[in-house]
Amino acid sequence: MNSEVRVLHVDDEPVICDLTKLSLEKGGRLKVDVASSAEEALELIRSGSYSCIISDYEMPIMNGLDFLKAVRNIDQDIPFILFSGRGRETVIIDAINTGADFYIQKGGEPKALFAELNHKVEYAIQQRNTRIALKRRDSILEAVSLVANLFLGGEAFDRALQEAITLFGLATEVDTVRLFKLNSDSEDSDTHHSMKNIASWTRITIQSDEWEQYLRTNNIPVEKGLISRLVRGETLILNASEIQMYNPLKGGVGAKSIAVFPVFVDQKVWGVFWFADYMSERTWTGVEIDALLAASAMIGSAIQQDQMRRSLIATKEEYASMYALMRRLCDTVPDILWAKDMDGSFLFVNQAGSDLLCAENTSDPVGKREEDYPCGLIHHGMPECRNVSHHDMNGRISLKSGSEVTELDIITVPFVNTEGKPIGTVTLGRDITNYCKIEQGLRRSEKRYENIISAIHIGVLVVSGDGVIKEINPRALELLDARKSEIIGTSLSKNRILREMELSDAVREVIATGNGISFLTSRSVTRTSEDLYCMVRLLVPENGGEAEVLITLDPHYSA
């Protein structure tokens, strides 16, 4: 959902405020509120929700730096841009040290000035949203870990489920979290017409007590269009029109943002994880969505486990029937699973493990050792005896069958009795053949990329944000009259030609502004045989790592 982003501009000059508002709101995404003094702005900040603050420096009673300090006492993270005609170096330094994200000096051509301001606002908001999304992602994943311990800790399921919903509400910082079970009279998904609130959490009181009671105790009718999407297991981030059309919780306070995640039980959509914001709109990022998919999978797994437990208790089966059920479950999964005693003899082998050993059935390996089954197993990096009964022995197994090779990643850990004494090991193995093929493909792509870079006619360098050379192609080495072993890991200023081109300053400018630059350096400066046309561009890794800079050197440029 592309929600409206609110920006606050503080300036005692109404004309400047009007120009800023007109410029920033032109794109339609930003909504600019204005204040003529820092005192008025602080009141707006306390009562509203802003994604960025723009402030003048010279204002009566409280100047821009004092205002920045007051803002940081309220919100340490909100982007703050000092937009002022006062350009003393001490003011700029004080602003940055106090926590300003950017300083922009008024003056010059208005179109370029406000274009720069708009860019800085968008960039600051994007950076803040990224930090918030990663923080929420980490909080959600931490909650997943805590929830796993809740369900494994022996606590009553209903209580553990309610505590899990609370943890995910606190982690996501939404206004309401609800777990709904989809109701159905048959296996046909078209018969779903309602859902029932199983557990819920609210951060603040939003709905009336009567409406909240209704939501918690009644079946809620659901539009067929929404149901058809839910039973297909779609993740729904509803926009404004979809909220108006599909939101089944009509009759109370309307939601501004809704995200719905399917909860799978026994490979079917059992229900949905429902997150709603009522006070403000929210943009859900990919990292948050992925983390919440893991959370919904955790809830679905816990519900499935509880259903199994209730089923076992209800039928009052003895140990034999429970063992038979676990046997079927273990034999159903595609991963190998076996247990051995301290001497390395098999105690238990599931169907996939039996197939891997080429055993007649799952009972045949019991009491035998792995070396009794010479079926083409290769333990990479393990002893030639092919014995994985040792404690904490992890690695990879290859199974050869004719020309086909199946790769399995295995983990072997010890298990103990009720007294904590080690009595054997458990091994879990997963088929990673496809992953190995993907990995090989990635290595081929990487080699192809290296060959392309090496073959092009222009010089290419990749440097870190502080100007240290990390990668360089042969053409660049030729132009710089340098050897790779001498230049990799050194500063740009160490090479005479790069120093004469003042590339260290160019890198710092690109890192600071995010804007690429290009220039032509005469051969009389570099003392080379040709003029060098240079382009410097920012590289931002997708994984959120440290920014790098791409430099190209082209000796064939002509004006």
Residue pairs with C-beta under 8 A, 6 or more apart in sequence:
1 237
1 238
1 239
1 240
1 257
1 281
1 282
1 283
1 284
2 29
2 283
3 256
3 257
3 280
3 281
3 282
3 283
4 29
4 30
4 31
4 281
5 29
5 30
5 31
5 51
5 52
5 125
6 30
6 31
6 32
6 33
6 48
6 49
6 50
6 51
7 24
7 30
7 31
7 32
7 33
7 50
7 51
7 52
7 53
7 54
7 121
8 32
8 33
8 34
8 35
8 41
8 44
8 45
8 48
8 50
8 52
8 53
8 54
9 17
9 20
9 21
9 24
9 32
9 33
9 34
9 35
9 53
9 54
9 55
9 83
10 34
10 35
10 36
10 37
10 38
10 40
10 41
10 53
10 54
10 55
10 56
10 59
10 64
10 67
11 17
11 20
11 34
11 36
11 54
11 55
11 56
11 59
11 83
12 36
12 37
12 56
12 59
12 60
13 56
14 36
16 56
16 106
17 34
17 36
18 34
19 110
19 114
20 32
20 34
20 54
20 83
20 114
20 117
21 32
21 34
23 114
23 117
23 118
24 30
24 32
24 114
24 117
24 118
24 121
25 31
25 32
27 118
30 121
33 44
33 48
33 50
35 41
35 44
37 59
37 60
37 61
37 62
38 55
38 59
38 61
38 62
38 63
38 64
38 66
38 67
38 70
39 61
39 62
41 53
41 55
41 67
42 67
42 70
42 71
42 74
44 50
45 53
45 71
45 74
45 75
46 74
49 279
49 280
50 78
51 78
51 79
51 125
51 128
51 129
52 78
52 79
52 80
52 81
52 121
52 124
52 125
52 128
53 71
53 78
53 79
53 80
53 81
54 81
54 83
54 117
54 121
55 64
55 67
55 68
55 80
55 81
55 82
55 83
55 84
56 64
56 82
56 83
56 84
57 63
57 64
57 65
57 82
57 84
57 85
57 86
57 91
57 95
58 64
58 84
58 85
58 86
59 67
62 70
64 82
64 84
64 95
65 91
65 94
65 95
65 98
68 80
68 82
68 95
68 98
68 99
68 100
69 98
71 78
71 80
72 80
72 98
72 99
76 99
77 128
77 131
77 132
78 128
79 101
79 121
79 124
79 125
79 127
79 128
80 99
80 100
80 101
81 100
81 101
81 102
81 103
81 104
81 117
81 120
81 121
81 124
82 91
82 92
82 95
82 100
82 102
82 103
82 104
83 104
83 106
83 117
84 91
84 103
84 104
84 105
84 106
85 105
85 106
85 107
87 105
92 103
95 103
96 103
101 120
101 124
101 127
102 120
102 124
104 113
104 116
104 117
104 120
106 113
107 113
119 514
123 514
129 283
129 285
130 285
130 544
133 285
133 287
133 288
134 287
134 544
136 171
136 172
136 173
136 288
136 291
137 285
137 287
137 288
137 290
137 291
139 170
139 171
139 172
140 168
140 171
140 172
140 288
140 291
140 292
140 294
140 295
141 291
141 294
142 171
143 164
143 167
143 168
143 170
143 171
143 295
144 291
144 294
144 295
144 298
146 167
147 160
147 163
147 164
147 167
147 168
147 295
147 298
147 299
147 302
148 298
150 160
150 163
150 164
151 157
151 160
151 164
151 302
151 305
153 160
155 163
157 302
157 306
157 309
158 199
160 302
161 179
161 198
161 199
161 299
161 302
161 303
162 199
162 201
164 199
164 298
164 299
164 302
165 177
165 178
165 179
165 199
165 200
165 201
166 177
166 201
168 177
168 201
168 273
168 292
168 295
169 176
169 177
169 201
169 202
169 203
172 275
172 288
172 292
173 203
174 203
174 275
174 276
174 277
174 282
175 202
175 203
175 204
175 206
175 276
175 277
175 278
175 279
176 200
176 201
176 202
176 203
176 206
176 274
176 275
176 276
176 277
176 278
177 200
177 201
177 273
177 274
177 275
177 276
178 197
178 199
178 200
178 201
178 215
178 274
178 276
179 197
179 198
179 199
179 200
179 263
179 271
179 272
179 273
179 274
179 299
180 195
180 196
180 197
180 198
180 220
180 271
180 272
180 274
181 195
181 196
181 198
181 270
181 271
182 192
182 195
182 222
182 227
182 230
182 231
182 269
182 270
182 271
182 272
183 192
183 193
183 194
183 195
183 196
183 219
184 191
184 192
185 191
189 227
189 228
189 231
190 224
190 228
192 222
192 227
192 230
192 231
193 221
193 222
193 224
193 227
194 219
194 220
194 221
194 222
195 219
195 220
195 222
195 248
195 271
195 272
196 218
196 219
196 220
197 215
197 216
197 217
197 220
198 271
200 215
200 216
202 212
204 279
206 252
206 253
206 278
207 215
207 252
207 253
208 252
211 251
211 252
212 252
214 251
215 249
215 252
220 248
220 249
221 248
222 230
222 248
223 245
223 246
223 248
225 245
225 246
226 236
226 246
226 248
229 236
230 236
230 260
230 262
230 269
230 272
231 269
232 269
233 262
233 264
233 269
234 262
235 259
235 260
235 261
235 262
235 289
235 293
236 242
236 258
236 259
236 260
237 258
237 259
237 284
237 289
238 246
238 247
238 257
238 258
238 259
238 260
243 254
243 255
243 256
243 257
243 258
247 254
247 255
247 258
249 255
249 276
253 278
254 278
255 276
255 277
255 278
256 277
256 278
256 279
256 280
256 281
256 282
257 276
257 277
257 280
257 281
257 282
257 284
258 274
258 275
258 276
258 277
259 274
259 275
259 276
259 284
259 289
259 292
260 272
260 273
260 274
260 275
261 272
261 273
261 275
261 292
261 293
261 295
261 296
262 269
262 272
262 273
262 296
263 269
263 270
263 271
263 272
263 273
263 296
263 299
263 300
263 303
264 270
264 296
264 297
264 300
265 271
265 300
265 303
265 304
265 307
266 304
266 307
270 300
270 303
273 292
273 295
273 296
273 299
275 292
308 325
312 321
312 322
312 325
315 321
317 325
327 350
327 362
330 337
330 350
330 351
331 350
331 351
331 352
331 362
332 351
333 350
333 352
334 352
334 430
334 431
335 352
335 428
335 429
335 430
335 431
336 350
336 352
336 353
336 356
336 408
336 410
336 427
336 428
336 429
336 430
337 348
337 349
337 350
337 352
337 353
337 426
337 427
337 428
337 429
338 346
338 347
338 348
338 349
338 350
338 353
338 365
338 426
338 427
339 346
339 347
339 348
339 349
339 415
339 424
339 425
339 426
339 427
340 346
340 347
340 389
340 424
340 425
340 427
341 347
341 423
341 424
342 422
342 423
342 424
343 389
344 369
344 370
344 387
344 389
345 367
345 368
345 369
346 365
346 366
346 367
346 368
346 369
346 370
347 366
347 424
348 366
349 357
349 359
349 362
349 365
349 366
350 362
351 362
352 429
353 362
353 365
353 427
353 429
354 361
354 362
354 364
354 365
356 375
356 377
356 397
356 399
356 408
356 429
357 365
357 370
357 373
357 375
358 373
358 375
359 365
359 373
365 372
365 373
369 387
369 389
370 377
370 386
370 387
370 388
370 389
371 385
371 386
371 387
375 399
376 399
376 400
376 401
377 386
377 397
377 398
377 399
378 397
378 398
378 399
378 400
379 386
379 388
379 395
379 396
379 397
380 395
380 396
380 397
380 398
381 395
381 396
382 388
382 393
382 395
388 395
388 410
388 412
388 425
388 427
389 412
389 425
390 412
390 425
391 412
391 413
391 414
391 422
391 425
392 412
392 413
392 414
393 412
393 425
394 410
394 411
394 412
395 409
395 410
396 407
396 408
396 409
396 410
396 432
397 407
397 408
397 410
397 429
398 405
398 406
398 407
398 408
399 405
399 406
399 408
405 433
406 431
406 433
407 431
407 432
407 433
407 435
407 436
408 429
408 430
408 431
408 432
409 429
409 430
409 432
410 427
410 428
410 429
410 430
411 427
411 428
411 429
412 425
412 426
412 427
412 428
413 425
413 426
414 422
414 424
414 425
414 426
415 422
415 423
415 424
415 425
415 426
416 422
416 423
417 423
453 460
453 473
454 473
454 474
456 473
456 475
457 475
457 556
458 475
458 552
458 553
458 554
458 555
458 556
459 472
459 473
459 475
459 476
459 477
459 478
459 479
459 480
459 552
459 553
459 554
460 471
460 472
460 473
460 475
460 476
460 550
460 551
460 552
460 553
461 469
461 471
461 472
461 473
461 476
461 550
461 551
461 552
461 553
462 469
462 470
462 471
462 472
462 539
462 548
462 549
462 550
462 551
463 469
463 470
463 492
463 507
463 548
463 549
463 551
464 470
464 546
464 548
464 549
465 507
465 511
465 546
465 547
465 548
465 549
467 491
467 492
467 493
467 503
467 504
467 507
467 508
468 489
468 490
468 491
468 492
469 487
469 488
469 489
469 490
469 491
469 492
470 488
470 489
470 548
471 488
472 484
472 487
472 488
475 553
476 553
477 483
477 484
477 487
479 497
479 528
479 532
479 553
479 555
480 487
480 495
480 497
480 498
480 553
481 497
482 495
487 494
487 495
491 504
492 498
492 499
492 503
492 504
492 507
493 499
493 504
497 526
497 527
497 528
497 532
498 504
500 521
500 525
500 526
500 527
501 521
501 525
501 526
501 532
501 534
503 534
503 536
503 551
506 517
506 519
506 534
506 536
507 536
507 549
507 551
509 517
510 516
510 517
510 536
510 537
510 538
510 549
511 538
511 547
511 549
514 538
515 538
516 535
516 536
516 537
516 538
517 535
517 536
518 533
518 534
518 535
518 536
519 533
519 534
520 531
520 532
520 533
520 534
520 557
520 559
521 531
521 532
521 533
521 534
522 531
523 529
523 530
523 531
523 532
526 532
528 555
529 555
530 555
530 556
531 555
531 557
532 553
532 554
532 555
532 557
533 553
533 554
533 555
533 556
533 557
534 551
534 552
534 553
534 554
535 550
535 551
535 552
535 554
536 549
536 550
536 551
537 549
537 550
538 547
538 548
538 549
538 550
539 547
539 548
539 549
539 550
540 547
541 547
541 548
